[in-house]
């Protein structure tokens, strides 16, 4: 099995198109055409993790955080990033990062977070913007089913929990061919009025080329009329953070103790208690101060995230319990999810969970 085959499986789990624009996801180091000898899954691809991969003879390291995040001009081994990259290159080890591609997936980081706490009725906290497009096309009635099924198979027509969604309306199309045309209906230089069906479907914008290829391959017309629009709709199944409900409400102190035990936190920094019971909980793995307002607007009683600054705690305004549980802690079960996913997809291949604790924060 080549490394690129494993990367295709990882893209099914966390499409790179879901990642935030600022992020650096995908294959960061290595040759995708190399034969894979094994996969080591970790949180951060530090030098110690590369050493572990060498020991286990695994030449693909799948990490959550990208070891290469911003541009570098030299690789001389002067810092932890460069040392890790140098060692990976010297030992023909590829490094692949998922980060916000998995953050934004409906079954990704924040669903894992929710599941660890037993939250029910979950939904996206900050839906992804500017990610949906709309295709409008026209064809004769005899060709409608073939075209529709082809673009559905390519990924169009998914809305929330529903697949194969479209709107279809009848109308009259007109055209006149020239000396170079080969019309499906009528003759060259003949003005034609034909009954047509207008098909409208929405799709995730990264699927555009695949959907257009399916449209052109299955349409009977020599020239396919179509339009694509960018929609302002938010994507309800893609985005950062989640909000859900506890099976039973708790008082604030019991809730924080519960979270500390479940997420194995070294400590929890939190805002002043509101005196309310905790039932509805918002979560966002990693740095989530920007979504405090979203958590309040969602009606959450508590918001769990990481990397809150001093003044962020004032934003609670006695309406919500804010809790910083630690960056690593809020994402701690992500690597286990990746291992489980790969093991199910390639059961007879070596996929291991790194035994290196890469959390840089220690507690006294």
Order of alpha helices (4+ residues) and beta strands (2+ residues): alpha-beta-beta-alpha-beta-alpha-beta-alpha-alpha-beta-beta-alpha-beta-beta-alpha-beta-beta-alpha-beta-beta-alpha-beta-beta-alpha-alpha-beta
